[in-house]
C-alpha cells in the first residue's frame, strides 16, 4: 500500500505512512514516529473544523467567498443543508443560513434588503400545491426576528429593533438573478454575502393562489457588500471561485489532518517524568538562536494575509518557525492555501497549535473554543522551543503540580516559553473562553 499523503517542503509538519505517522518539527531537527494505521474512512465526512450550530459568520470565511456547488458550501460549514434553502435547528429554534437561488418567484432582491419566501407547499416537481405553514424552518426563521408575533394579523415586526434579531448567513446563487428587483447574485456558483437579520414577516397569497410566508431580511454586516465594491481587499480575500480541484485538495488535507490527530498522543514517557537524553546543549542553543531573528516571508509565497492578521503574525516571534512553514510556497501548494479562508483553516489545523494535553483529555473536561470542534490551544499558552508545540497554560500548570516539567510531545526539559496567541486568534475572529 502506498503512503496516504506526504506533505512536501523543507518544514514538513508530518508524513503519513501505511502503519505510522512521522511528526516533523518546523525546524526539521526533531522527528517522532507514532505507530498505528491512519484511518481515513471515519473522517470522510468530517471536512469542517467548526461546530454544527454556529450562529452568525464563520470565522474563516470572508464576505464574497464563492463556491461552485452547494456541496462545497456544506463542506466548509457556510450552509449545511445541501437540498434545502433554509438551514436551522429545531433544538435552538434558530436559522443559521439561507440560500437565494431563484426557486421562488415571489422572492425580491434589493441588495441590502431581501424579501424571502418561506419553505414548503411544493410537490416533487417544484410546483406549489398547498399552503405554507408557520412551522418547521419557517417558524425558526420567524423566531430570528426581534419583534413579537401578532397571531390575529399573522405578522411579526421588529421595527427599529431589527438589528437585535439573530444573525443569519445569506448566500446568493447565480440563479438569484431571476429574482424581482435586480441582479445582485454572482455570475456562477454560490457566494456568501454576509449577515442579515429578519426585520418583518407576514402571511400572504402567492402568485399560484396558495398562502405563503414572506420575510424581510436586512443586511447588518461591517464588510462591504460584494456587489457594491471593486475594492482590492475583496479580491484579495476571495480572489476566485472555489472549484472542484480546490474542493478536492481541501478535503484531502482535512481528512488527512483528522486521521493524524486521531493517532497523535502524549509521549509514553511523559507521565513517568522521563527526560529526552538526545537533546544536547548545542541543539538547545540552535533552537534558542532561531528566535533572535524576525520572520521573513518569501517573495514567491502564494498567499499572505494583510492588515491586523499579518501584524499579529509578525509579532508572534515564539511561533516564527511554524509561520515560516505556512508561508513556504511548496507547503502552500501541497495543502491548498490559495486565499484567506484556506490560509486560516490550515493555520488552525497545525498540530503545533493543538493542545496535546487537551486532546488527550475527555471531551467534557478539555478546553474548547465556542466555534471549533478541534482542541485549539488557549491563547495564553506555553511553547516548547524544541518541537514548537503549544500547550494551554493551565494544562501545563496541572502537570507541574505533579513535578512534571518536560514537553508532552518531545520530552525536552524545562524549555517552555510563555506565549500568547491572542492577537492572532482575534484577527481570525476565533473567540476565546476564559480558563
N, C-alpha and C positions, 0 to 999 in steps of 0.2 A: 504493500500500500504506500502511496506517495504521501508526502507531507501535506497537511491541510492548507497551511498558509505560512509563508515566510515573509516577515516584514523586512524589506531591504533597507540598506543605508548604513552609515557609519555608527549611528546610535540606534540599534535595532529595537530595543524595548523587550521583545520576546520573539522566540521561534516556537512554532507548534509542530511537533512530530507525531508519529503514529502512536507512540507509547509514553510520551512525556511532553512537558513544556520546559523550555530553557529561558529563564529570565536573564536579561542582559541589561546591566545598569546603563544609564545615559552617558556615563564616562567611557563605557566599554571595558572597564577594568575589573568588574565583578560579574560573575555568572553563577546562576544557581539552577540546578536541574530538579524538577519535581516529577516523580514517576506517576503515571496514570494515563488512561486513554481519554484524550479530549473528545467529548461528545458534542456533536453539533445538532443532532436531531432534536433534543429537548428545547433548543433555543431558536428553532426556525421561525417562530412567530414572535420572538422577543427582540424586536428590532428598534424599540424606543427605550430610552433610559428614563423617561418621565412617567409619573403615576397616571393611572387611567382617568381619574377625575380631577382635571385641572381647570379651575375657573379663571378666565382671563387669558392673557397671552402666554404662549410657550416661550420660556426664557431665551432659547437659542434661535428662534425663528423671527427674522426681521419682516416688517411690512414690505410687501412687494414680492416675497418669495413665491415662486411659481413651480408647480409640478405638472407633469403631463397627464396623470391619472388620479382618480380618487383613491386607488390602492396605495399610491405613494403618499397621499395626504394622511391616510390611516397609519401607514408605517412610521411616519415621523411623529404622529400624535396630534396633528392640527385638527383633523376631523376624522374620527374613528369609524363612523357609520358609512360603510362603503356604498350601500344602496340608498339609504335614507338621506334626505336633505337636512334633517334636524338630528343632532346628536345630543342626548341629555341623559339624566339619571332620575329614575323614579325614586330612588332612595334619598337623593339630595334635593329632589324637586327643583332641579335647575337644568337649563340648556347650556351646553358648553360652546357649541358652534352650529352655524347654519351654512348651507351652500346655495348660492343663487346661480342657477344654470338653465333657466328658461322653461322649466316644466309647467309652470302655472301661468296662464295668460293674464290673470288678474294682478300679477306682480308688477310693481312700479319701481324703477331705479332712478333716483335723482342724485346719486353720488353719496353725499353725506347723509341723505335720508332715504330709507328703503321702506316701501310698503310690501310686506311679505305675506304670502298666503300660507295658512296652516296646512297640516298634513291630513290625509285621509279622504275617504269618499270616492276614491278611484278604483276601477277594476284592473285586471291584469293587463289590459290593453292601454291603460293610461287615461281612459275616459272617465269623467266624473259621473257617477251613477247614484250617489246618495249624499245626504247632508254630512258636513263635517261636525264633529263634536268637540266641546272644550274638555277633552280628556287626553290622557297619554302625553305625547310630546307637545301638543297644543297647550295643555294645562301647565306643563313645565315652562313653556315659553311665556305664558301669561304671568306665572309666578316670578319671573325675572323682572317684571315691571314694579317700580316703587309705588305705584298707585293701587288703590283698593278696587276690588271688583264690584260693580253695581249689577246685582243679579237681575233687577227689574228691567234695566235697559240693556243688559248683556254687553257691558263695556267696562274698560278699565283705563284710567288716565292718570299719569304721574304728574302732569302739569310741569311746573318749574322744577320739580324734584326728580326729573327723569334721569339725571346723572347719578342718582343714588341707587339705580337699578343694578342688577347683576351683570357683569361684563360678558359679552358674547363674541366669540371669534367669527368674523364674516369672511367667507371665501366666495369669490366670483369665478364662475366658469366662463369659457368662451361663448357658451350658449346664452349667457345673460344679456348679450347684445340684442336679443329679441324682446327684452322687457320694455314696457312703455316708459317713456321719459328720457331716453337717450342711451348711449353705449358707454359704459364705464368698465366693462369686463376686459380681460386680456385677449390678445389675438389668438392664443391657443392655450389649452390646459386649464389649470385651476390656480388662482392667485389669492394669497392671503392679504386681505385689505385692512386689517386692524380690528379694533374693538368697537362694538356698537352696543347700545342699550335700548331696551323696549320702552318707548315713551307712551304708547297708547295701543289699545286693541279693542276690537268690536266684532260682532257678528254681522254679516252682510249676505247679500244674494249675489252669487257669481254669474258669469255670462251664460252658464248652462242652466240656470234657474235653481240650482241647489244652493243651500246655505253653506257659507264658508266663513272661516275666521281670518281676520286681517290684523296685521301687527305693524305698527310704525316703529322702525328702529333708527336711531340717530347715532352718528359716529361720535365717539368720545376717545380719541387716541392722539397722543402727543406727536407721533410721527406723521409726516406729510402723506396724504393720500396718493397712491401711485399714479392716478390719472391727472393730478394737478401739478406735478413737478417733473422736471427733467434733471433734477439735482444729481450731481455726481455721487453723492452719498448713497442714493437709492441704487444706482448701478453698481456701486462697489459692494454693497451688502448682498444683493441678489442679482448678479450680472446676467444670468440667462436661465432658461427653463431647465428644471431638474428632470433629466431624461432617463430612459431605461438603463443606459450604461452607468449613469450616476447612481441610480437606484440599486443596481446590482452590486456595485462596488461598496456602497454604503452598507447594504445588508450583509455582505460577506464580512466586512470589518466588524459590524456589531455582533454577528453570530460568533465570530472568532473570539472577540473580546469576552463574550459571555462564557464560552467554553473554557477559556483560560482562567477567568475569575472563579469558575466553579472548582478548579483544581488548586488554585493558589491558597496556600495555608501557612500558618506560622511555622517558622523553622523548628524542627523537632527538638533542638537543644535549648530553646528559649526559656521554657518554664523551669528547666534544671539549672539555669544560670550559667550555661556554658558560654565561653568567650571565644570568638574566632581567633585561631592561632596563626592563620596565614596572612593576617593584616599587619604588615610591617610599618615601622615609623616612616620609612621612605614613601610608602603608599599613602599614609595619612598626610604627610606634608604635601604631596602632589594634589590630593583632594582639597586640602585647605587652600592651596595656591590657586586652584581654579576659580575661587570666588573673589579674587583680588582684581579681576578684570571685568569690564562691563560686557553685557550681552551685545553681540554683533549679529545682525540679521543679514544673511546673504542677499546680494542684489538679485539673484535669479530665483528667489523663493516665489512659489506660485501665488500664495496669498498671505498677507499680513493685515491684521486689524488696524484701525485708526483710533484717534482720539483717546478717550478715557481708558479703554481696554489696553491699548498699546502702551500708554503711560504706566499703567499698573504692572504690565509685564516687565518693562524696563526696570522698574523699582524692585521687582521680586528677584533680587540677586541670589537668594538662597536656592531657588529652583532654576538657576540660569541654564544648567546643562539639560534640563528637561525642555526648556524653551528652545534651546539650540536644536534638539531633535525635531521639535514641532515645526521649526522653520526650515529644516533641511528639505531641499527640493525633491530628492529621491523619496524621502519618507512621505512627504505630502502627496506625491503621485501614488504611492503604494496604498495609502489609506483613503484616498479620495478627497483630500482637502481641496476645495475649489471656491468657497465663498465663506461668509461669516458663519452661517449655520453649521456647515461641515467642520469648520475650524473649531468652533466652540464644543461641538459634540466629541471630537477627538480629544480635545483638552480634558474634558470632564471624564473621559474613559481611559486616561493614562493610569496605569496601575499605581504609579507613584503618588497619585492624588486620591487613591482609595485607602482608607484606614484599614490596615490588615487586622488590627485588633477588633475593630467594629465588625469587619467582615466575618471574623471567627466567632463572634458573639451571637446568641439567639436574637432573632429579628425583633422580639419585643423589648430587648434591653439595649440594642445598639443605637447609636446616634443616627438620625436621618434628617435630611433637609425636607421641607414641606412638599417639594415638587418632584424629587428624584427617587427612583427605585433603588439605585446603587448607593453603597455606603461611602459617599464622598466625604473626605476628611473635613473636620470642622476648621474654620478659618484660623482659629487660634490653635497652632499645632507645633509639633517638634519635627525636625528634619534631620535625617541621617546623612552625613556628608559622604559616606562611603557608597551606599546604594541609591541615594536620593529619594527614598521613600519618606512620606509624610504620615504622621500619626496624630490623632486628636490629643491635645494636651492632657485632657482628663484621663484618657486611656493609658498614656504613659505614666502619669502620676499614680494610677492604681497599681501598675507594675512595680513602681519604685517602693511602694509600701511593702512589697514582698521581697525587697532587696534585689530586684532585677533591674540592671542598668544597661542592658545591651539592646541592640536593634532586633525587633521581632522577625525581620526578614533575613538579615545577613550576619547577625550576632556581633557586629562591631561594638567595641566597648566605649560607652560614655562619649559618643560623638554627636550628640544631639545639639542642634541649634534651634533656639526659639524662633518661630516663624509665624507670619500672618499672611493669609491669602485673602483677607477681607476685601481689599481693593479690586483684586482680580474677580472674585465672585460677584461683588457689587456691579462691576462693569458688565458682567454677563447676566445680570438680573437673577442671580441664584440667591434666594432668600435663605438666611441662616437662623436656626433656632438657638436660643441661649442654652448653655450647658451648666 
